Structure formats: structure tokens, C-alpha cells
Amino acid sequence: MNHRKSATGLAFPSLILLIIAVVIVSSGGIGYVVMKNKQLTTRSKIAKIQSEMDEHNVSITLYQSDIEETLGYYRLRRQLAEMRSPLVEIKYVEVCQDPNPQTPRDGSVAAR
């Protein structure tokens, strides 16, 4: 009648292994959360930088169009006239003759 009761509790080594397993799984979960947060912050930084790059590209395009407009032929002539610049429009082109009589008169570039 003295029957031993069957022990259904965890033994000490099993309890230690269970605690180690819990620590490993917990540290893995915490590491996953930390890495996911870093990914999210990096994504937001990248999105912010991309939007700034887009804004800069738009402003560069606007500046280029302003420069092209300023360098336009008619506008440049008008600005020079308003500033009373000594620069004048070329009315005609004068052909310069070579004073060296030894050059051939056929106008070939290779003979010069």
C-alpha cells in the first residue's frame, strides 16, 4: 500500500533547459523588433532624401529654363539695348585675304 506517487513535475535540468530556450527565443524576438525598427527609420530617411532630390531636380530644371530664357537671342538683344551696352549686332562679315602671296588662291584648306 505504500505506492510511490508518480511525479509529473519538471525536473531541475529540464527547468534550466526551458529557461535557456525562453531566453533564446525572447532575445531573437527582441532582435527582430530592433532590426524592423531600424528598417523603418532607414526607409523614412530614404523617402525624405528622395523627396528632397525630387525638389532639387525641379528647381534645377526651373533654373535651367531661366538661364535658357535669359540667353535667348531677342531677350539678350533687348537687355543689351536697355543697358546701352557698347556691344552691337554684326551687320556684315568682312572676308580677310591672306597677305602672303605664296598661298594658292583656290581656297583649299590643305594647302594652307
C-alpha positions, 0 to 999 in steps of 0.5 A: 500500500505504500505506492510511490506517487508518480511525479509529473513535475519538471525536473531541475535540468529540464527547468534550466533547459526551458529557461535557456530556450525562453531566453533564446527565443525572447532575445531573437524576438527582441532582435527582430523588433530592433532590426524592423525598427531600424528598417523603418527609420532607414526607409523614412530617411530614404523617402525624405532624401528622395523627396528632397532630390525630387525638389532639387531636380525641379528647381534645377530644371526651373533654373535651367529654363531661366538661364535658357530664357535669359540667353535667348537671342531677342531677350539678350538683344533687348537687355543689351539695348536697355543697358546701352551696352557698347556691344552691337549686332554684326551687320556684315562679315568682312572676308580677310585675304591672306597677305602672303602671296605664296598661298594658292588662291583656290581656297583649299584648306590643305594647302594652307 
